[in-house]
Amino acid sequence: PFAAAYPQLRASLPDTVDTVHRLIGIRPDQAQPRYHAGSPLPADVVVIDEASMLGLALMAKTLAALLPDTQLIMLGDQDQLASVEPGAVLGELGAAALNSGGYTPAMAQWILATTGEAVESATKAGAEPTALAEATVWLRQSHRFGASSAIAALAQSVNAGDDKAAVAWLTAPASSDSDFAIRLVHDDAARRPLLAIVLAATNSWLHLVNAPWQSADFGYQVIDDWARAVFAAHSQAQLLCALRHGAYGVVGLNAFIEHSLNHAGLINADQAIDGWYAGRPVMVTRNDSTLHLANGEVGLTLPYLDPELSASEGKPATGLRVAFLSDGVNVAGVPAVRWINPHRLVSVETAFALTVHKAQGSE
């Protein structure tokens, strides 16, 4: 459902990846998508990732666009983000499957024989598993963090609606043996440890941005390899916010981080040209068909070396460009880099911090 997810999927899959809107051909000026019941999508299998973000209307249009024998595979976490539009399709499907009693003994035996994975058969008295339940697989072990970590305990408290336990975990002293520490940031004094975390997270990739060019080779390949290295360092950490406005929303934190990084000498925002400076991360906030950019894509503002001009002058000739990783790969099998003049980007915002909802499509 979210555009920022497909570059990462494209790098892992040997075929094209699209948003649901693009897949079925939803257009803002037409009520009916390109593919519908009268003109179905020619697909044997459709896989939808981050399916918790599907609303009722989009799900209905998607189902109407599929052939009767098309296999639909939905992946997602019903405890994560719901759709902006009405309806929690994945959550309701999951609840219906869970309440129906699990798998029949025959299905459990078939799964064991086919995959080697043992699953529980129906355990609820009088429950008869439905076709939906038999087609649902639950992944119950998280590999994102340890089951005994503070973040796991906090997540369990939130999902269970246990506000007292959640507050207790938020206010408890950070444990040194926990793989994920939790700190409740609630006043200006608490911004100091937050600033230390931000500086540590941004230091490595901003140093790459500001590193002088040591090579006399100003070829496109060298520049693109450098940009990919900056993206790789940038992807190691990301600050997320639950809110957009307020002291700890993305608007306030982006301004705070920009000021702090500028004061630390990691960026030079004082010399910004129309708000643009080397090291500014941006997120596209509206689809741009002219530039082939989708809502949610993240770019990095970098000092771009013009190879032809550099070669003619015998020294680096730089100017600011915003680099985006393409959803395709080049002949070397790595994501291609697209360089765009910042003045061509209209609907973008600074992205040192992102809302959880915006970032969800990227991971």
MOTAPE-V802473 format. One record per residue. N is the residue number from 1. RES is the residue in one letter. OMEGA is omega in whole degrees, -180 to 180 (none if undefined). NEAR is the number of other C-alpha atoms within 8 Angstrom. D_CENTER is the distance of its C-alpha to the mean C-alpha in Angstrom with 2 decimals. Layout:
BEGIN
n->[N	N]
res->[RES	RES]
omega->[OMEGA	OMEGA]
near->[NEAR	NEAR]
d_center->[D_CENTER	D_CENTER]
END
This chain:
BEGIN
n->[1	2	3	4	5	6	7	8	9	10	11	12	13	14	15	16	17	18	19	20	21	22	23	24	25	26	27	28	29	30	31	32	33	34	35	36	37	38	39	40	41	42	43	44	45	46	47	48	49	50	51	52	53	54	55	56	57	58	59	60	61	62	63	64	65	66	67	68	69	70	71	72	73	74	75	76	77	78	79	80	81	82	83	84	85	86	87	88	89	90	91	92	93	94	95	96	97	98	99	100	101	102	103	104	105	106	107	108	109	110	111	112	113	114	115	116	117	118	119	120	121	122	123	124	125	126	127	128	129	130	131	132	133	134	135	136	137	138	139	140	141	142	143	144	145	146	147	148	149	150	151	152	153	154	155	156	157	158	159	160	161	162	163	164	165	166	167	168	169	170	171	172	173	174	175	176	177	178	179	180	181	182	183	184	185	186	187	188	189	190	191	192	193	194	195	196	197	198	199	200	201	202	203	204	205	206	207	208	209	210	211	212	213	214	215	216	217	218	219	220	221	222	223	224	225	226	227	228	229	230	231	232	233	234	235	236	237	238	239	240	241	242	243	244	245	246	247	248	249	250	251	252	253	254	255	256	257	258	259	260	261	262	263	264	265	266	267	268	269	270	271	272	273	274	275	276	277	278	279	280	281	282	283	284	285	286	287	288	289	290	291	292	293	294	295	296	297	298	299	300	301	302	303	304	305	306	307	308	309	310	311	312	313	314	315	316	317	318	319	320	321	322	323	324	325	326	327	328	329	330	331	332	333	334	335	336	337	338	339	340	341	342	343	344	345	346	347	348	349	350	351	352	353	354	355	356	357	358	359	360	361	362	363]
res->[P	F	A	A	A	Y	P	Q	L	R	A	S	L	P	D	T	V	D	T	V	H	R	L	I	G	I	R	P	D	Q	A	Q	P	R	Y	H	A	G	S	P	L	P	A	D	V	V	V	I	D	E	A	S	M	L	G	L	A	L	M	A	K	T	L	A	A	L	L	P	D	T	Q	L	I	M	L	G	D	Q	D	Q	L	A	S	V	E	P	G	A	V	L	G	E	L	G	A	A	A	L	N	S	G	G	Y	T	P	A	M	A	Q	W	I	L	A	T	T	G	E	A	V	E	S	A	T	K	A	G	A	E	P	T	A	L	A	E	A	T	V	W	L	R	Q	S	H	R	F	G	A	S	S	A	I	A	A	L	A	Q	S	V	N	A	G	D	D	K	A	A	V	A	W	L	T	A	P	A	S	S	D	S	D	F	A	I	R	L	V	H	D	D	A	A	R	R	P	L	L	A	I	V	L	A	A	T	N	S	W	L	H	L	V	N	A	P	W	Q	S	A	D	F	G	Y	Q	V	I	D	D	W	A	R	A	V	F	A	A	H	S	Q	A	Q	L	L	C	A	L	R	H	G	A	Y	G	V	V	G	L	N	A	F	I	E	H	S	L	N	H	A	G	L	I	N	A	D	Q	A	I	D	G	W	Y	A	G	R	P	V	M	V	T	R	N	D	S	T	L	H	L	A	N	G	E	V	G	L	T	L	P	Y	L	D	P	E	L	S	A	S	E	G	K	P	A	T	G	L	R	V	A	F	L	S	D	G	V	N	V	A	G	V	P	A	V	R	W	I	N	P	H	R	L	V	S	V	E	T	A	F	A	L	T	V	H	K	A	Q	G	S	E]
omega->[-172	-170	-175	-177	-169	175	-180	178	-178	-180	-176	-175	-176	-180	-177	178	-179	168	178	180	-180	-177	-177	173	176	179	-174	-177	-179	-178	-176	178	178	178	-178	-176	-180	179	-172	179	-180	-178	175	-178	174	179	180	177	-178	-174	177	-179	178	174	-177	-176	-179	179	180	179	179	180	180	-177	-176	173	-179	-178	175	176	179	178	-179	179	178	179	-176	178	176	-169	175	179	172	178	-177	175	175	-170	-176	-180	-179	176	180	179	180	179	-178	-177	-176	172	176	-175	171	177	180	179	179	178	180	179	179	-179	-175	-172	-175	-179	179	177	-180	172	-177	-178	-179	-179	177	-178	178	-177	179	177	178	180	-179	-179	-178	178	178	173	-170	-179	179	177	180	179	-178	-179	-179	-178	-180	-178	177	179	178	179	179	179	-180	-180	180	-179	-179	-174	-179	179	180	179	179	179	-179	-176	-180	176	180	-180	-178	-179	179	180	175	179	178	175	178	-180	-174	177	-176	-180	-178	179	-178	176	177	179	179	179	-179	-180	179	-177	-176	-173	-173	-176	177	175	176	179	-174	-178	179	179	-179	-175	176	179	-178	-178	-179	-177	180	-179	180	178	178	180	178	177	177	178	-180	178	180	-175	-177	-179	179	177	-179	179	177	-175	176	-177	-177	-176	-178	171	-176	-179	-179	-178	178	177	179	-179	179	179	-177	179	178	179	-180	179	180	173	179	-178	179	-180	-178	176	-177	178	-177	178	179	-179	179	174	-179	174	177	-177	179	178	178	-177	180	-180	-179	177	-178	175	179	179	-178	177	179	178	-174	173	-174	177	177	-175	-176	-180	178	-179	-178	-178	179	178	-178	174	-170	173	-177	171	176	-178	174	173	-178	176	176	179	179	-176	179	178	178	-179	176	180	176	-179	-176	176	-176	-178	175	-179	-176	-175	177	175	179	-170	169	175	180	170	178	-176	179	-176	-175	180	-177	-178	none]
near->[12	10	12	12	10	13	12	9	9	13	12	6	7	6	5	6	8	9	10	9	10	8	8	13	9	11	9	5	4	7	6	7	11	8	11	15	9	5	8	11	10	6	8	7	8	9	8	11	8	12	12	15	11	15	14	11	8	8	10	8	10	11	7	9	13	13	10	4	5	10	7	8	8	9	9	9	9	10	6	6	9	11	11	6	8	8	9	13	11	12	10	8	9	10	8	10	15	9	7	11	13	14	13	11	8	7	10	13	8	8	12	11	8	6	6	7	7	7	7	8	10	12	8	6	4	4	9	8	14	8	6	10	14	12	6	8	4	4	5	4	4	8	5	4	10	9	7	7	11	12	10	11	11	12	8	8	12	10	8	6	6	9	8	6	9	11	8	8	11	10	8	6	5	8	6	5	4	10	8	8	10	9	8	6	7	5	6	6	5	9	9	8	7	9	10	8	8	10	9	8	10	10	9	10	11	12	9	8	11	8	6	4	5	4	5	6	5	13	7	7	6	9	11	10	8	8	11	10	8	12	10	8	9	11	7	7	7	10	8	10	12	8	9	9	9	8	6	9	13	14	9	11	11	12	8	8	11	11	9	9	11	12	7	7	7	11	12	10	11	5	6	9	6	4	6	11	14	12	10	12	11	13	13	15	10	9	9	9	7	5	5	7	10	13	13	15	11	11	12	12	16	14	10	9	11	11	11	6	9	13	10	6	8	6	7	12	10	8	8	13	12	12	13	11	11	10	11	9	11	8	5	5	6	8	11	11	11	8	8	9	9	10	5	6	8	5	7	10	8	10	11	12	12	12	13	9	8	9	11	8	13	10	5]
d_center->[11.05	8.13	8.79	5.89	5.41	9.08	9.86	8.79	10.66	13.35	14.10	14.82	16.72	20.08	19.70	17.90	14.62	14.41	13.07	15.61	17.22	17.97	19.05	21.72	22.49	21.98	23.61	24.10	27.83	28.58	28.61	28.47	25.74	26.95	26.84	28.55	31.28	33.85	31.78	29.35	26.51	28.06	25.74	26.79	23.44	20.28	17.16	14.52	11.28	9.61	13.18	13.42	12.24	15.29	18.23	21.85	22.66	19.88	20.64	24.32	23.94	21.97	24.69	27.39	26.16	26.43	29.67	31.45	30.98	27.33	25.35	22.22	19.75	17.10	14.52	12.87	13.73	16.17	16.06	12.52	11.71	14.41	14.75	15.67	18.66	21.39	21.19	19.34	20.03	18.39	19.84	23.23	23.38	22.56	25.18	27.71	27.29	27.55	30.63	32.43	33.27	31.11	32.55	36.17	38.05	38.32	34.57	34.00	36.60	35.11	31.64	33.42	35.51	32.71	29.94	31.90	29.73	31.80	30.63	32.57	34.72	35.43	36.70	37.25	40.91	41.64	38.07	37.80	34.36	33.19	31.79	28.39	28.66	29.75	26.71	24.24	22.97	21.75	19.99	21.52	21.05	17.91	17.48	14.87	17.88	21.61	23.17	25.53	23.17	23.11	19.45	20.30	23.39	21.68	19.17	22.24	24.13	21.58	21.26	25.07	25.63	27.67	27.50	30.25	28.62	25.29	27.25	29.27	26.32	24.95	28.42	29.50	30.09	27.39	28.47	28.86	28.42	25.09	22.07	20.02	22.06	21.82	23.36	24.00	23.88	26.30	28.53	28.93	30.41	27.28	25.39	27.16	25.31	22.02	23.17	24.09	20.66	19.09	21.82	21.39	17.65	18.22	21.62	20.94	18.85	20.98	24.05	22.94	22.60	26.07	27.69	30.71	31.11	33.67	34.07	36.32	34.27	32.38	31.28	28.08	27.05	27.45	25.42	22.51	22.64	22.60	19.55	17.64	18.96	17.73	14.12	14.56	16.01	13.49	10.62	12.91	12.28	10.35	12.24	10.94	13.45	14.48	16.59	16.76	20.45	22.81	23.41	20.16	18.00	15.78	18.84	21.20	19.15	18.18	21.92	22.91	20.77	21.97	25.51	25.32	24.01	26.66	29.29	28.38	28.82	25.36	24.89	27.67	26.63	30.35	30.82	27.95	28.94	27.89	25.08	23.86	24.24	23.18	20.13	18.56	14.78	13.99	11.48	12.98	13.90	15.91	16.24	18.84	20.69	23.07	20.64	18.45	15.34	12.94	11.68	8.29	9.05	9.69	13.22	15.66	19.24	21.61	25.39	25.93	29.11	30.99	32.51	35.45	36.43	36.02	38.23	40.86	41.07	40.73	38.18	34.50	34.00	30.76	28.92	25.47	22.86	19.12	17.49	14.60	13.75	15.01	13.75	17.21	19.08	22.42	25.68	24.80	21.87	19.22	16.66	18.82	18.53	19.20	21.16	21.57	24.15	22.62	25.33	24.05	20.77	21.62	18.64	16.49	16.15	16.06	12.79	14.13	12.77	10.02	10.44	8.81	8.51	6.89	4.25	4.09	3.34	1.39	3.47]
END
